[in-house]
Structure formats: structure tokens, C-alpha cells
Amino acid sequence: MSTTPHCPDCEKEMEKGFIPDNMFLGALQTVWHPGDPESAGDTFFGMKVKNRTKTVHVDQSGTRKITTYRCPACGLLRSYTE
């Protein structure tokens, strides 16, 4: 975004940030992906997994980084793609 958004409830200027996706060795910035999720199966590194959320196939060419703004007064979060 070219300008910092203001909270629609409090009219305060919002703080820029992001919501990290936690990984084994750190965290990644969340991304938006077009369309519906396509299952990548029920394996993880070749091992069968049970009772877990299935992984989905991600085409990196269609993804967009997500920036999230937070209102310092009421805590409202608004997310935008870049």
C-alpha cells in the first residue's frame, strides 16, 4: 500500500506488520494464493501422516505477500496483498 490505512472504527493510523507462518526452523511471511486449495496428499516428507491437516499444493507464481495492519487502539487487523 502506498499510504498507511486508518482504522474504520477508531480512525487511528494503523501499524504495519505481518503474521508469520511458523516452520520447523523459523517462520515465513504469509502469502495469498488464488483459487481453491488442491490437496498435496497425506504424506509429509514421504511419511504417511494421520489426524493432521493435509498439505496443499502451492504454485509460487500466483502468490502475493500479505501485509497486516493493526489498530493500536482497538486491535482490529486488516490484511492486504502487495
C-alpha positions in Angstrom: 0.0 0.0 0.0 1.2 3.5 -0.7 -0.4 5.1 2.3 -0.9 3.8 5.8 -4.6 2.9 6.4 -6.6 4.3 9.2 -8.9 2.1 11.4 -12.5 2.3 10.2 -13.7 2.0 13.8 -11.3 4.3 15.7 -10.0 6.4 12.8 -6.4 5.9 14.3 -3.4 5.3 12.0 -2.7 1.6 11.8 0.6 -0.1 12.5 2.3 -2.2 9.7 3.3 -5.7 10.4 2.8 -9.3 9.3 1.5 -12.7 10.6 4.3 -15.3 10.4 3.7 -18.9 9.4 5.7 -21.0 11.8 8.0 -23.6 10.4 10.5 -26.1 11.9 13.5 -23.8 11.5 11.9 -20.4 11.8 9.0 -18.5 10.2 7.8 -17.3 6.8 5.7 -14.4 5.8 2.1 -15.4 5.0 1.1 -15.4 1.3 -2.2 -15.2 -0.5 -2.9 -17.9 -3.2 -5.6 -17.6 -5.8 -8.3 -20.3 -6.2 -9.3 -23.2 -4.1 -6.7 -25.3 -2.2 -5.6 -28.5 -4.0 -4.6 -31.4 -1.8 -1.0 -32.5 -2.0 -1.8 -35.8 -0.3 -1.5 -37.1 3.3 2.3 -37.5 3.4 4.9 -35.3 4.9 8.5 -35.8 3.5 7.3 -39.2 2.2 5.9 -40.4 5.6 2.2 -41.1 6.0 0.6 -38.7 8.5 -2.6 -39.3 10.5 -5.0 -36.9 12.2 -3.3 -33.9 10.7 -4.4 -31.2 8.4 -3.5 -32.3 4.9 -0.9 -30.3 3.0 -1.9 -28.3 -0.1 -0.2 -27.8 -3.4 1.1 -24.2 -3.8 2.0 -22.6 -7.2 4.5 -19.9 -6.1 3.9 -17.9 -9.3 0.4 -16.9 -8.2 1.2 -16.0 -4.6 1.3 -12.5 -3.1 2.8 -11.4 0.2 0.4 -10.4 2.8 0.9 -7.3 5.0 -1.3 -6.9 8.0 -2.1 -3.6 9.7 -3.2 -3.4 13.4 -5.1 -0.6 15.1 -3.2 0.4 18.3 -6.4 1.5 20.0 -8.9 -1.4 19.3 -6.7 -4.1 17.9 -8.5 -4.5 14.6 -6.4 -6.3 12.0 -6.7 -5.7 8.2 -4.6 -7.6 5.7 -3.6 -6.5 2.2 -1.6 -8.2 -0.5 1.3 -6.4 -2.2 
